[in-house]
Amino acid sequence: MRRPKLALGGLAVAHTMAQAGNTITVFATPFYVSSIGGSATDIGLATTAATLPIILGGPLSGVLVDRIGYRRSSVLADVVSGLTVLAIAVLGSIGHLPLWGLLALLFVSGLFDTPGSTARTVLLPSLARDADVPLERAVGLAAGAERTAMLAAAPLGGILVVLVGPAQAFFIDAAFFAVSALLVTALVPRSTSTSGSDDGEDATEGRSYWGQLIDGARFVLATPLLRNIALLVLILNAFDTARLSVLLPLYALDELHGATSAGLISGALASGSVAGAALFSAWGHRLPRRSVFVAAFVITGGPLSAAFALGAGTPALVVTAVSTGLAAGMLNPLIGTLRLELAPPHMLARVQTLMISIAWAGMPIGSLLSGAAADTFDLRLIYAAIGIAYVLLALAPLTGGSWRQLDTRQDTPRR
């Protein structure tokens, strides 16, 4: 394998390792809190400490990643995350890690997760160009690696907790971050093509941190296609969170076999998404983007909502969930490719983190509104309303305007 392709493959494996580490952290944390006598409230606090900084670190870290450099940011984030979970493992194993210490270490580790993931993502355009690989294939590879890691690491976390204990599971967690840092250090070349801080085209050079952050936000808001994608994904993420995080458990309890059915449906979604990302990586660069964008959103939102609305049983929901995951698995790398293509080279990380933060903003909205709706309306009726609204919004790109740019492939410049 030529060196550029080895670098791209190494980055994908590194991304897999880091995401697996994050997944094990989230999985093992509640069991550790329980092992030290923590209450359900304590478990909630620990889970929040592990996830809240991921959201907070998003928009605020983009400027730093652009400034420090993508390769350096990836390695630094993995080192810090690895050291913090190693501290949890060591202190927890000897019985000297109180809850407040765990919360502090989890917060620090989580604060570096988003910069690390962002840095690896924005390395993709130049590495793909160097390897003569379509950007769609590189982004699909990274998306598939991330989803595979999440799918495999959760059961692995369960096995580790049972076999070695919750505190000791963090040793394996730290090893994943170490492997990620080593792979990027060894395989991703030191060059200006992989470092945002070395880019001489940065028109914001010399501006303050907040000035550069505002420049990134202005660019997103002033670019019609990016702005439309951000708004559409924000709304549809709210629907997805409502359907799958709030309403699915309630539906499973009322009409299915409880947590077992919910787990099977969630697993089917995850499995389908891995296959979808693989399909996009193989053929995404040959497909008409606007057609795929619309069709994937319609399939993601329509059939599964309809199945719930019609009162389908577990087998039918599992089959439908696979197709839903397949569509979503193709959709996410397509949107990721568009973010990377449309952003200027000197603010790749800023645009990436801002777009993701806008998308995630829909999740708490969906949770709150669907929870309130479930107390008033029938679950099937809510699913029907979500499905209709989802499909209608998914058809928006067919109206034309800036959506036509979806079919124009941008050449990602070599920096």
Salt bridges, closest charged atoms under 4 A:
ASP66 OD2 - ARG350 NE 2.86
ASP78 OD1 - ARG120 NH1 3.32
ASP130 OD1 - ARG414 NH1 2.13
GLU136 OE2 - ARG289 NH2 2.55
GLU136 OE2 - ARG409 NE 2.99
GLU146 OE1 - HIS15 NE2 3.24
ASP202 OD1 - HIS346 NE2 3.98
ASP202 OD2 - ARG350 NH2 3.91
ASP215 OD2 - ARG207 NE 2.66
ASP240 OD1 - ARG243 NH2 2.75
GLU255 OE1 - ARG380 NH2 2.76
GLU341 OE1 - ARG289 NH1 2.74
ASP407 OD2 - ARG290 NE 3.49
ASP411 OD1 - ARG129 NH1 3.32
